[in-house]
Structures are given as C-alpha cells and as structure tokens.
C-alpha cells in the first residue's frame, strides 16, 4: 500500500503534498458512505481505465488488507451487480465526462435491488475522479515507468527513503497525526504481505484476454508529434498475473478484466464531423458556487478538503516558470488550467482563449493534452524532451495543475448531473 514515487514527486511542493495526503487519507480510510473494500475496488476500476498498473497494484493490496473478497480480483464478472453498475460512469468520466447525464445518475439510484444512495454515489464519483486524475500524475511524472518497467532513471526525486505513503508528511502537523495512526500498520506490513501472498495464491487467475490492449483513440490534431520519436509503449508489456507458478506476488493481472468497452477513449470535444456539443459554462455551474456545497452536504467535509487542494495548487509559486514564458505567474497558471478545461468542453466567458496559444508553446500543449486525455501514452522521451528550460520541480508543478484541473472538470460534470437529477 505504498506510494513512494508519487510522494517523492509531490514532495517538491510540500504544502500541496500535505493537502493531497489529507484528502487521500479521508477518501480511503476515514468514515464515509462506502465500505473500505469497495473504495479500493472502485479505485482499481478507475486506474484500469488508463492502464495504470502502479495504482492498480497499490489498491489490490489495500483491497485485500481491508478484507475484500479475493474472487473480486478475477474481474468485473465476479463483483456484486451494484458495484459493476458503476462501470458506465467510470468509463464516461475517465474519457468523455461531458456525456454524463442525469439519466446515468437516475439509473444508479433507481435500480431496485442494487440501488445506490445519493451519499454513496457522491463518494464513488469523488473516488473515480481522484483516481483518474492521479493516474495522469503517475504517468506524467514517470512513476508508472519507474515502478512498472524497472525504472528509467530520468527522474531525480527527493530522497525520502522507503516511507509509507502517509509517513511522507512527517515534517508537518497532519503528518504527525498520520504517523501515529499508521505506525502499527507499517510495522506489521511484512507480516501482512506474507498473508496476502497466501491469499492471492488461492485466486484462480484466468488466462484469457492476453491479447495486447489497443491504445485509446489518437489525438487527431497533434498526433504528428509521434514523428519526433515519441513512441508509445506497448500497454500490455510487463503485465503479469497476480500469482506466478511459484506463488509470488508479481503485479496486477491483465487489466482488461477490470474494464468493459476498453476501446472507449477520449475524443476531441465538439469534433468537426459531429454536431456541436453543448458547452459547459462555468458561469452557470461552478465549483465555488455549486459543486462545493453539494458534495460537502452529501459527503461530509470532503468539499473542504477538495477546495483546500484546489486552492493550494493555485497558490504554488511559479515566478521563474512564468518568467521564462514572458508573463505573470497567475496568467501562466490560468492559461494551463483553462486549456485543460477547454479540452473537456468547459469554458470561461471572461477569458480570451487566444492567450493559450500565446502562452503555451506547441510542444507544451501536446504534453499537457497527452497527460490529461490519454496519460497511458506518456513515456520517458516525452517527459525528457519537453521544456528543457524548466526545472524538475517546475515540471512537477505543471503535472499538479493537470491533476487538479482534470479532477475538477470531472467533478463539475458529475455534480451537475446529480444536481439536475435532484431538481
């Protein structure tokens, strides 16, 4: 259940890391509408949409530690129908959140025997958005490559040692609390892992579905970037079953078992060959005026934690980064944030979108779009070749902006649909 690579990267911005860890801990380990094993399984479903073995492996272990049924790890066919019914909005939120409607919400809430409560659904939606966005960060900063492919050596993270995910905040007030809560769990981790290995040996791992999973839809407008040597890795490379012939835990099973409709991926909002899709105007439904109060009312306190995280990433210092681009820090960060929201059909009436092309060079835009919309296509060359004038901490900063802007975009669409259903 460790996330050393993620906390090491976020550690370049310790105030943000503290805020992130509080939210992560609250979502996964504190009182809430959903059972603990279901929380981790939902995280597995979300991470699998982007073929993120790093997060899937993490939550497989935590799912079992929470007492989850090992049979569920065989795939969606082996989980309760109530949980399986979440697959549709997981798919939509991960790739085309503008397609979610109040009918999707109504279907989950109205299925007699397997109905969700409104509070449970809000918890699930926040978990899905959180894990989709975290997958973008994992790929964007190279954590997936480092963890899954034996390390690529291109990143130089802070030396935080082999700390537990929650222990990485030991230098601040909340970190002390998390240390106290998790110390015994960390001491017992070796014994837990032995127990998990024994349980996972009993899981029947299906051998079907070994064919290579096809990549999500290629970006039509800027896909020529591949000509510069940005070759996508085989998404199925390195995938191994939960238990090999010797019974050792070697990683996630074929991630296809946690997905339906794997070919469903991101498409440009309002494609030229389709009718104009309805634009989402922040003036009509915003996080500050609408989303925050709704989510906080249905899932106590999570709104405050999310709001703090959004504000924290907005307040990170970026003067040198902006200076290199010839603008004020707030202008540069808003350009990135609004560009990400624009890719998901979210528009701000008070913003001149011509600024995006002036502020963000094409190479930077290609990187942001890849990490945001199909992060599984990100590889080491893309990280290393982009923004050679940027410091590593500045690259991490951009990836934090991607994480939070993407998460807020998914939440806006989901919470608006819930609001429309309630009305």
C-alpha positions in Angstrom: 0.0 0.0 0.0 2.9 2.4 -0.7 3.1 5.4 -3.0 6.7 6.4 -2.6 7.2 7.5 -6.2 4.1 9.8 -6.0 5.0 11.3 -2.7 8.6 11.9 -3.8 7.5 13.8 -6.8 4.9 15.8 -4.9 7.5 16.4 -2.2 8.9 19.2 -4.3 5.9 21.1 -3.2 5.4 20.0 0.5 2.4 22.2 1.2 0.5 20.7 -1.6 1.6 17.2 -0.6 0.2 17.7 2.9 -3.2 18.8 1.4 -3.2 15.9 -1.1 -2.4 13.3 1.7 -5.2 14.6 3.9 -7.7 14.1 1.0 -6.4 10.7 0.1 -6.5 9.5 3.7 -10.0 10.8 4.2 -11.3 9.2 1.0 -9.8 5.8 1.6 -9.5 5.4 5.4 -11.9 7.6 7.3 -15.6 7.3 8.0 -17.7 7.6 4.8 -20.7 6.2 3.0 -18.8 3.3 1.2 -17.3 0.2 2.8 -13.5 0.2 2.8 -13.0 -2.7 0.4 -15.4 -1.2 -2.1 -13.4 2.1 -2.0 -10.3 0.3 -3.1 -12.1 -1.7 -5.8 -13.5 1.4 -7.2 -10.0 2.8 -7.3 -8.9 -0.3 -9.2 -11.7 0.2 -11.7 -10.7 3.9 -12.2 -7.0 3.2 -12.6 -7.6 0.4 -15.0 -9.3 2.8 -17.4 -5.9 4.3 -18.0 -3.9 1.0 -17.8 -2.2 2.3 -14.7 -0.6 -0.8 -13.1 1.1 1.3 -10.4 -2.2 2.4 -8.9 -4.0 -1.0 -9.6 -1.3 -2.9 -7.8 -1.4 -0.5 -4.8 -5.2 -0.8 -4.4 -5.2 -4.6 -5.0 -3.1 -4.9 -1.9 -5.1 -2.4 0.1 -8.4 -4.1 -1.0 -7.2 -7.4 0.4 -6.0 -5.7 3.6 -9.4 -4.2 4.0 -10.9 -7.7 4.0 -12.0 -7.7 0.3 -13.1 -10.9 -1.4 -10.2 -12.2 -3.5 -12.6 -13.5 -6.0 -13.4 -10.0 -7.0 -9.9 -9.6 -8.3 -10.8 -12.0 -11.1 -12.7 -9.2 -12.8 -16.0 -7.3 -13.1 -17.9 -10.5 -13.7 -17.2 -11.6 -10.1 -18.2 -8.5 -8.2 -21.7 -7.6 -6.9 -24.0 -6.1 -9.6 -24.3 -2.8 -7.6 -20.6 -2.2 -8.0 -20.5 -3.4 -11.6 -23.2 -0.9 -12.5 -20.7 1.8 -11.7 -18.7 0.9 -14.8 -20.6 3.1 -17.2 -20.0 6.4 -15.4 -16.4 5.3 -14.6 -15.9 4.9 -18.4 -17.6 8.2 -19.2 -15.9 10.3 -16.5 -12.5 8.9 -17.4 -12.6 9.8 -21.1 -15.6 12.0 -22.1 -17.2 13.5 -19.0 -19.4 15.8 -21.0 -21.5 12.8 -21.9 -22.7 12.1 -18.4 -26.4 13.0 -17.8 -29.0 12.9 -15.1 -30.3 9.7 -16.6 -27.0 8.0 -15.7 -27.5 9.2 -12.2 -31.1 8.1 -12.1 -30.3 4.6 -13.3 -27.9 4.0 -10.5 -30.2 5.4 -7.8 -33.4 3.7 -9.1 -32.3 0.1 -9.7 -34.5 -1.5 -7.0 -32.4 -4.3 -5.6 -29.0 -2.8 -6.4 -29.7 0.9 -5.9 -27.1 3.4 -4.7 -27.8 6.0 -2.1 -27.0 9.6 -3.1 -24.3 9.8 -0.5 -22.7 6.5 -1.7 -22.8 7.8 -5.3 -21.1 11.1 -4.4 -18.4 9.2 -2.5 -17.9 6.9 -5.6 -17.8 9.8 -8.0 -15.1 11.7 -6.0 -13.1 8.4 -5.8 -13.3 7.9 -9.6 -12.3 11.5 -10.4 -9.5 11.4 -7.8 -8.0 8.2 -9.3 -8.4 9.2 -12.9 -6.6 12.4 -12.2 -3.9 10.7 -10.1 -3.3 8.3 -13.0 -2.5 11.3 -15.1 0.1 12.5 -12.5 1.6 9.0 -12.2 2.2 8.8 -15.9 3.1 12.4 -16.3 5.9 12.3 -13.7 7.2 8.9 -14.7 6.0 7.0 -11.6 4.4 4.3 -13.8 7.5 3.8 -15.8 9.8 3.8 -12.8 7.6 1.3 -10.9 6.4 -1.0 -13.7 9.4 -1.2 -16.0 12.3 -1.4 -13.6 13.0 2.3 -13.5 14.1 4.5 -16.3 16.5 6.8 -14.4 15.3 10.0 -16.0 13.7 11.4 -12.9 15.6 12.6 -9.8 13.0 12.5 -7.0 13.7 13.7 -3.5 15.3 11.1 -1.3 12.5 10.2 1.1 13.5 6.6 1.6 11.1 3.7 1.9 8.4 5.7 3.7 4.8 4.7 3.9 2.5 6.9 1.8 1.2 8.6 4.9 4.6 8.9 6.6 5.9 11.2 3.9 4.3 14.1 5.7 6.3 13.6 8.9 7.5 17.2 8.8 4.1 18.8 9.2 1.2 18.8 11.7 -1.1 16.4 9.8 1.8 14.2 9.0 2.4 13.6 12.7 -1.2 12.5 13.1 -1.0 10.2 10.2 2.3 8.8 11.5 0.6 7.9 14.8 -2.4 6.3 13.1 -0.4 4.2 10.7 2.7 3.3 12.7 1.5 -0.1 13.8 0.2 -0.8 10.3 3.6 -0.1 8.9 5.4 -2.3 11.5 3.0 -5.1 10.6 3.4 -4.7 6.8 5.8 -7.6 6.3 3.5 -10.0 8.1 0.6 -8.6 6.1 2.4 -9.1 2.8 3.1 -12.8 3.6 -0.6 -13.2 4.4 -1.6 -11.5 1.2 0.7 -13.8 -0.8 -1.0 -16.8 0.7 -4.5 -15.5 -0.1 -3.6 -14.5 -3.6 -2.2 -17.9 -4.3 -5.7 -19.2 -4.0 -7.1 -16.9 -6.6 -7.8 -18.5 -9.9 -6.2 -16.2 -12.5 -7.9 -16.5 -15.8 -5.5 -16.9 -18.7 -7.9 -15.4 -21.3 -7.5 -11.9 -22.6 -3.8 -11.9 -23.1 -4.0 -10.1 -26.4 -2.5 -6.7 -26.5 -4.9 -3.9 -25.4 -5.3 -1.3 -28.1 -4.3 2.2 -27.3 -7.1 4.8 -26.8 -8.0 7.0 -29.7 -5.1 9.0 -31.1 -5.3 12.8 -30.9 -6.3 13.8 -34.4 -4.9 17.3 -34.5 -1.5 17.0 -32.8 -0.7 13.3 -33.4 2.1 14.2 -35.8 4.2 14.6 -32.7 5.0 10.9 -32.9 7.2 11.7 -35.8 9.6 13.3 -33.3 10.4 10.0 -31.8 7.7 9.7 -29.2 6.9 6.1 -29.5 4.1 4.7 -27.3 5.0 1.7 -25.2 3.0 -1.5 -25.5 0.3 -1.0 -22.9 0.3 -4.7 -22.1 4.0 -5.0 -21.7 5.1 -6.3 -18.4 1.6 -7.3 -17.3 1.8 -10.4 -15.2 -0.8 -12.4 -13.2 -1.4 -11.8 -9.6 0.5 -15.0 -8.7 3.0 -16.8 -10.8 3.8 -20.5 -10.7 5.8 -20.1 -7.5 3.0 -18.2 -5.8 4.9 -14.9 -5.7 3.0 -11.7 -6.0 4.3 -10.2 -9.2 1.8 -7.5 -10.1 -1.6 -6.8 -11.5 -3.4 -9.3 -13.6 -4.4 -8.3 -17.1 -6.1 -5.0 -16.6 -8.7 -5.8 -19.2 -10.6 -7.9 -16.6 -11.4 -4.6 -14.7 -12.8 -2.9 -17.8 -15.7 -3.1 -20.2 -15.5 -1.4 -23.6 -11.7 -0.9 -23.5 -11.7 0.8 -26.9 -13.8 3.7 -25.5 -11.4 6.6 -25.1 -11.0 10.4 -25.3 -12.3 12.2 -28.4 -12.0 15.9 -29.1 -14.8 17.8 -27.6 -17.1 19.0 -30.4 -15.5 17.2 -33.3 -15.7 18.8 -36.7 -17.7 15.9 -38.1 -20.3 16.0 -35.4 -23.0 18.3 -34.2 -21.8 21.0 -31.8 -21.8 19.6 -28.3 -23.3 21.8 -25.6 -20.5 23.8 -24.0 -20.3 23.7 -20.2 -20.2 27.3 -19.0 -18.6 27.9 -15.6 -20.8 30.9 -15.1 -23.8 28.6 -15.0 -22.3 25.9 -12.8 -19.0 26.4 -10.9 -17.2 24.6 -8.2 -17.2 27.6 -5.9 -20.9 28.4 -6.2 -22.5 25.0 -6.8 -20.2 21.9 -6.7 -18.6 22.6 -3.3 -21.8 22.9 -1.3 -23.5 19.9 -2.9 -20.5 17.5 -2.4 -20.0 18.7 1.1 -23.6 18.2 2.0 -23.8 14.7 0.8 -20.3 13.6 1.9 -19.4 15.5 5.0 -16.1 17.6 4.9 -14.8 16.3 1.6 -15.8 19.6 0.0 -13.5 21.4 2.3 -10.6 19.1 1.6 -11.0 19.3 -2.1 -11.4 23.1 -2.0 -8.2 23.4 0.0 -6.4 21.2 -2.6 -7.7 23.3 -5.5 -6.6 26.5 -3.7 -3.2 25.0 -2.7 -2.2 24.2 -6.3 -3.3 27.6 -7.4 -1.2 29.2 -4.8 2.1 27.3 -5.6 4.9 29.7 -6.6 5.8 29.7 -10.3 7.5 33.0 -10.8 10.6 31.6 -12.6 8.4 29.3 -14.7 6.2 32.2 -15.8 9.1 34.5 -16.4 10.5 32.1 -18.9 7.2 32.2 -20.7 7.2 36.0 -20.5 4.1 36.5 -18.4 2.9 36.8 -14.8 2.6 33.6 -12.7 -1.1 33.9 -12.3 -1.6 34.4 -16.1 0.6 31.3 -16.9 -1.2 29.0 -14.5 -4.6 30.2 -15.6 -3.7 29.5 -19.2 -2.8 25.9 -18.4 -5.9 25.4 -16.2 -8.3 26.9 -18.8 -6.6 24.9 -21.6 -7.2 21.7 -19.8 -10.8 22.6 -19.0 -11.3 23.6 -22.7 -10.3 20.1 -23.8 -13.3 18.8 -21.7 -15.7 21.4 -23.1 -15.6 23.7 -20.1 -15.5 27.4 -21.0 -15.0 30.7 -19.1 -16.8 33.6 -20.6 -14.3 36.1 -19.1 -11.3 34.5 -20.7 -9.6 35.2 -24.0 -8.6 31.8 -25.3 -6.2 33.4 -27.8 -3.9 33.7 -24.8 -3.5 30.0 -24.7 -1.6 29.9 -28.0 0.4 32.9 -27.0 1.4 31.5 -23.5 1.8 27.8 -24.2 4.2 26.7 -26.9 3.0 23.8 -29.1 5.3 21.2 -27.5 4.0 22.1 -24.1 0.4 21.9 -25.3 1.0 18.4 -26.8 2.4 17.2 -23.5 -0.4 18.6 -21.4 -3.1 17.2 -23.7 -1.4 13.7 -23.7 -1.1 13.6 -19.9 -4.6 14.9 -19.4 -6.6 13.0 -22.0 -4.7 9.7 -22.6 -1.9 9.6 -19.9 -1.1 5.9 -20.8 0.6 7.2 -23.9 3.1 9.3 -22.0 6.6 7.9 -22.0 10.1 8.9 -20.9 11.0 10.6 -24.1 8.0 12.9 -23.8 8.9 13.9 -20.3 12.6 14.4 -21.1 12.2 16.2 -24.4 9.7 18.8 -23.2 10.5 22.1 -21.6 14.3 21.6 -21.3 14.4 25.1 -19.8 12.2 24.0 -16.9 13.5 22.7 -13.6 12.2 19.3 -12.4 10.2 20.9 -9.7 8.5 23.1 -12.4 7.6 20.1 -14.4 6.0 18.5 -11.3 4.1 21.8 -10.8 2.6 21.6 -14.3 1.6 18.0 -13.6 -0.1 19.1 -10.3 -2.1 21.6 -12.3 -3.1 18.9 -14.7 -4.1 16.6 -11.8 -6.3 19.2 -10.1 -7.8 20.8 -13.3 -8.8 17.4 -14.6 -10.3 16.3 -11.3 -12.3 19.5 -11.0 -13.6 19.0 -14.6 -14.9 15.5 -13.9 -16.5 16.6 -10.7 -18.2 19.6 -12.3 -19.9 17.3 -14.9 -20.8 14.6 -12.4 -22.1 17.0 -9.7 -24.1 19.0 -12.3 -25.8 15.8 -13.4 -26.6 14.9 -9.8 -28.0 18.4 -9.3 -30.2 18.1 -12.4 -31.4 14.7 -11.1 -32.3 16.2 -7.7 -34.1 19.1 -9.3 
